[in-house]
Amino acid sequence: MNEKIIKSADRVKSNGEVFTPNRIVKLMLAQPEIQAKIHDLSATFLEPSAGEGAFLVELLKQKMAVALSKSASAVTYNRNCLIALSSLYGIEYLEDNVEMLVMNMITTFNQSYVQDIANFDKKPNQRVLESAKVIIRANMKQGDTLKHTTSDGSPIIFSEWSSRGRMVQRTEYTFESILAQSGPTGTVQNASEQLDLFAGTDEFDDTSKSKPTKPRYAICNWVDIYKQELESES
Ligand SMILES: C[S@@+](CC[C@H](N)C(=O)[O-])C[C@H]1O[C@@H](n2cnc3c(N)ncnc32)[C@H](O)[C@@H]1O
């Protein structure tokens, strides 16, 4: 296959932009410890210099295959494929790469989902496709991984998607506070590695070092994430 590894010599020089060929990505993801995490649908991955998604797109394909293998019905698959998707996070500095990253993730999700849901003799559920877009836009961020900020200087914010039974709770945290939470002994080791997010805690709460940003999202069904309903103040 003819893969484009570099776009221009200038971009290589200014941003170190060299894309990883898919066969290398596959080889790297084939390591047993990575495969174990791929088979754990909610185990998170962060690609801190995501480019156009060489790693994230392949991770998504493999996690969706796992989601299918763990699902006995369309209802379960609808939930499992969104759980798989919500575990993948990326940061990329260049705006045009982020646009491609988001588009590649949406295209990959849609293609796998439309193909896989047919296994259950069901038509694609539009709520799943719309919720997938919301998750992808929340998890793929333009920004500087080293400074923890976006191009306008505001903090990079990520959403944690925690299963609550068959429902989901979305909570936002700054990238900075997630790194502080992981600390020196967490699985976040340095900004050039593939990282686990939200490591070392089952869930965040108000007593942890990481403080959720406001407002809070209401607990909802996974397929209703697209509504982005907020918790009522009480
Ligand atoms: C070597 S490429 C790798 C891209 C992708 N991970 C892959 O394997 O194809 C590095 C990417 O990191 C981005 N990048 C460079 N510095 C960055 C920073 N401080 N924060 C986020 N992304 C950055 C570049 O724009 C480029 O797309």
The ligand as an SDF file (V2000), in Angstrom:
LIG
                    3D

 27 29  0  0  0  0  0  0  0  0999 V2000
    6.3260   11.8140   14.4710 C   0  0  0  0  0  0  0  0  0  0  0  0
    4.6750   12.4560   14.1820 S   0  0  0  0  0  0  0  0  0  0  0  0
    3.7660   11.0310   14.6940 C   0  0  0  0  0  0  0  0  0  0  0  0
    2.3090   11.0820   14.3570 C   0  0  0  0  0  0  0  0  0  0  0  0
    1.5280    9.8110   14.7050 C   0  0  0  0  0  0  0  0  0  0  0  0
    1.6690    9.4720   16.1100 N   0  0  0  0  0  0  0  0  0  0  0  0
    2.0190    8.6540   13.8810 C   0  0  0  0  0  0  0  0  0  0  0  0
    2.6570    7.7430   14.4380 O   0  0  0  0  0  0  0  0  0  0  0  0
    1.7700    8.6480   12.6790 O   0  0  0  0  0  0  0  0  0  0  0  0
    4.5500   13.5930   15.5150 C   0  0  0  0  0  0  0  0  0  0  0  0
    3.2650   14.4030   15.5530 C   0  0  0  0  0  0  0  0  0  0  0  0
    3.2730   15.1430   16.7720 O   0  0  0  0  0  0  0  0  0  0  0  0
    2.7980   16.4670   16.5400 C   0  0  0  0  0  0  0  0  0  0  0  0
    3.4090   17.2900   17.5870 N   0  0  0  0  0  0  0  0  0  0  0  0
    4.6540   17.8360   17.6160 C   0  0  0  0  0  0  0  0  0  0  0  0
    4.8450   18.4990   18.7660 N   0  0  0  0  0  0  0  0  0  0  0  0
    3.6950   18.3740   19.4930 C   0  0  0  0  0  0  0  0  0  0  0  0
    3.2840   18.8380   20.7880 C   0  0  0  0  0  0  0  0  0  0  0  0
    4.0790   19.5690   21.5560 N   0  0  0  0  0  0  0  0  0  0  0  0
    2.0380   18.5210   21.1930 N   0  0  0  0  0  0  0  0  0  0  0  0
    1.2010   17.7820   20.4220 C   0  0  0  0  0  0  0  0  0  0  0  0
    1.5480   17.3160   19.2000 N   0  0  0  0  0  0  0  0  0  0  0  0
    2.7790   17.6050   18.7350 C   0  0  0  0  0  0  0  0  0  0  0  0
    3.2390   16.7890   15.1350 C   0  0  0  0  0  0  0  0  0  0  0  0
    2.4300   17.7820   14.5480 O   0  0  0  0  0  0  0  0  0  0  0  0
    3.1080   15.4220   14.4450 C   0  0  0  0  0  0  0  0  0  0  0  0
    1.8440   15.2750   13.8430 O   0  0  0  0  0  0  0  0  0  0  0  0
  1  2  1  0
  2  3  1  0
  2 10  1  0
  3  4  1  0
  4  5  1  0
  5  6  1  0
  5  7  1  0
  7  8  2  0
  7  9  1  0
 10 11  1  0
 11 12  1  0
 11 26  1  0
 12 13  1  0
 13 14  1  0
 13 24  1  0
 14 15  1  0
 14 23  1  0
 15 16  2  0
 16 17  1  0
 17 18  1  0
 17 23  2  0
 18 19  1  0
 18 20  2  0
 20 21  1  0
 21 22  2  0
 22 23  1  0
 24 25  1  0
 24 26  1  0
 26 27  1  0
M  CHG  2   2   1   9  -1
M  END
$$$$
